[in-house]
Amino acid sequence: MRIPTIEIIQDKDLPKNYTDLMNKWRKIEFGPDEIKHFKKDYFPSAKFFFVKDGKEIVAFGGLRDISISYLGKNHKILGICNIISIEKGKGYGQILISAMISYLKKTGKTGLGFTKKTAFFKKTLLNIRKDFIKRFVYRNPITKEEIVDNAGDGIYYDGKDGFIKKVLSTNSIVYIDIPHW
Ligand SMILES: CC(C)(COP(=O)(O)OP(=O)(O)OC[C@H]1O[C@@H](n2cnc3c(N)ncnc32)[C@H](O)[C@@H]1OP(=O)(O)O)[C@@H](O)C(=O)NCCC(=O)NCCS
């Protein structure tokens, strides 16, 4: 059996065949309206992780820049996003998340995502916080309109900033700059 490899690519450097493949699978897994412009929609920056079996991409996911306002202070974390395993049930999802955690460990950054696929993430080394999304409110920077999403458990790795620990130590609202990442 071949050992899977990991390729990490910055959003602006993504080849077209990679973005086409991700959009094909986003449509299949998330619905027809879920296609992305990978070089624009992940502003200001994102890194994408690819699990490869030889030349074939078998799973992928992203870490994107998220700006947060919490207790009057600004924080920068990485949003765990775009997680799809193309060949399911072969351990590729697990390998993908391990690679993303290694990156977070190496950089010391905090990674946070929201999911309804908690049963899978429980098998990874990410921490889980039930219904964590209820603490997070999107506030449109221009209109100040607020959007609350009520469905989703938190999956996270707390970085050197201890951001998640700080959030868990209060009940205050956390303002995010992207409604769904
Ligand atoms: C969720 C997903 C990424 C899992 O990927 P995968 O490659 O099939 O997962 P793995 O083969 O690495 O499985 C790792 C473990 O999780 C378990 N697992 C995987 N999917 C699961 C699920 N939906 N429910 C419960 N357990 C699950 C596996 O049984 C395995 O357990 P084991 O280690 O005890 O054998 C994949 O099903 C997928 O792409 N789903 C559609 C897109 C999606 O929902 N993404 C998440 C958005 S937040």
PDBQT file of the ligand as one rigid body, heavy atoms in Angstrom, charges set to zero:
ROOT
HETATM    1  C1  LIG A 201     -16.632  13.504   7.338  1.00  0.00    +0.000 C 
HETATM    2  C2  LIG A 201     -15.564  13.012   6.356  1.00  0.00    +0.000 C 
HETATM    3  C3  LIG A 201     -14.565  14.140   6.112  1.00  0.00    +0.000 C 
HETATM    4  C4  LIG A 201     -14.855  11.797   6.953  1.00  0.00    +0.000 C 
HETATM    5  O1  LIG A 201     -13.790  11.410   6.098  1.00  0.00    +0.000 OA
HETATM    6  P1  LIG A 201     -13.306   9.869   5.944  1.00  0.00    +0.000 P 
HETATM    7  O2  LIG A 201     -12.101   9.882   5.097  1.00  0.00    +0.000 OA
HETATM    8  O3  LIG A 201     -14.439   9.031   5.507  1.00  0.00    +0.000 OA
HETATM    9  O4  LIG A 201     -12.942   9.543   7.439  1.00  0.00    +0.000 OA
HETATM   10  P2  LIG A 201     -11.883   8.427   7.951  1.00  0.00    +0.000 P 
HETATM   11  O5  LIG A 201     -11.909   7.266   7.010  1.00  0.00    +0.000 OA
HETATM   12  O6  LIG A 201     -10.562   9.093   8.168  1.00  0.00    +0.000 OA
HETATM   13  O7  LIG A 201     -12.514   8.014   9.327  1.00  0.00    +0.000 OA
HETATM   14  C5  LIG A 201     -11.871   8.202  10.578  1.00  0.00    +0.000 C 
HETATM   15  C6  LIG A 201     -12.782   7.642  11.662  1.00  0.00    +0.000 C 
HETATM   16  O8  LIG A 201     -13.984   8.410  11.705  1.00  0.00    +0.000 OA
HETATM   17  C7  LIG A 201     -15.116   7.574  11.534  1.00  0.00    +0.000 C 
HETATM   18  N1  LIG A 201     -16.094   8.307  10.714  1.00  0.00    +0.000 N 
HETATM   19  C8  LIG A 201     -15.920   8.816   9.480  1.00  0.00    +0.000 A 
HETATM   20  N2  LIG A 201     -17.036   9.436   9.075  1.00  0.00    +0.000 NA
HETATM   21  C9  LIG A 201     -17.937   9.303  10.064  1.00  0.00    +0.000 A 
HETATM   22  C10 LIG A 201     -19.273   9.736  10.226  1.00  0.00    +0.000 A 
HETATM   23  N3  LIG A 201     -19.915  10.453   9.286  1.00  0.00    +0.000 N 
HETATM   24  N4  LIG A 201     -19.899   9.395  11.383  1.00  0.00    +0.000 NA
HETATM   25  C11 LIG A 201     -19.274   8.675  12.345  1.00  0.00    +0.000 A 
HETATM   26  N5  LIG A 201     -17.981   8.272  12.252  1.00  0.00    +0.000 NA
HETATM   27  C12 LIG A 201     -17.332   8.573  11.123  1.00  0.00    +0.000 A 
HETATM   28  C13 LIG A 201     -14.589   6.349  10.790  1.00  0.00    +0.000 C 
HETATM   29  O9  LIG A 201     -15.411   5.227  11.033  1.00  0.00    +0.000 OA
HETATM   30  C14 LIG A 201     -13.215   6.206  11.413  1.00  0.00    +0.000 C 
HETATM   31  O10 LIG A 201     -13.352   5.586  12.673  1.00  0.00    +0.000 OA
HETATM   32  P3  LIG A 201     -12.285   4.476  13.204  1.00  0.00    +0.000 P 
HETATM   33  O11 LIG A 201     -10.967   5.222  13.300  1.00  0.00    +0.000 OA
HETATM   34  O12 LIG A 201     -12.822   4.046  14.515  1.00  0.00    +0.000 OA
HETATM   35  O13 LIG A 201     -12.258   3.415  12.169  1.00  0.00    +0.000 OA
HETATM   36  C15 LIG A 201     -16.215  12.541   5.013  1.00  0.00    +0.000 C 
HETATM   37  O14 LIG A 201     -17.258  11.655   5.286  1.00  0.00    +0.000 OA
HETATM   38  C16 LIG A 201     -16.757  13.677   4.152  1.00  0.00    +0.000 C 
HETATM   39  O15 LIG A 201     -16.043  14.246   3.342  1.00  0.00    +0.000 OA
HETATM   40  N6  LIG A 201     -18.060  14.010   4.305  1.00  0.00    +0.000 N 
HETATM   41  C17 LIG A 201     -18.734  14.997   3.477  1.00  0.00    +0.000 C 
HETATM   42  C18 LIG A 201     -18.239  16.398   3.694  1.00  0.00    +0.000 C 
HETATM   43  C19 LIG A 201     -18.394  16.844   5.128  1.00  0.00    +0.000 C 
HETATM   44  O16 LIG A 201     -19.428  16.681   5.761  1.00  0.00    +0.000 OA
HETATM   45  N7  LIG A 201     -17.330  17.464   5.653  1.00  0.00    +0.000 N 
HETATM   46  C20 LIG A 201     -17.294  17.980   7.010  1.00  0.00    +0.000 C 
HETATM   47  C21 LIG A 201     -17.832  19.345   6.981  1.00  0.00    +0.000 C 
HETATM   48  S1  LIG A 201     -17.663  20.120   8.576  1.00  0.00    +0.000 SA
ENDROOT
TORSDOF 0
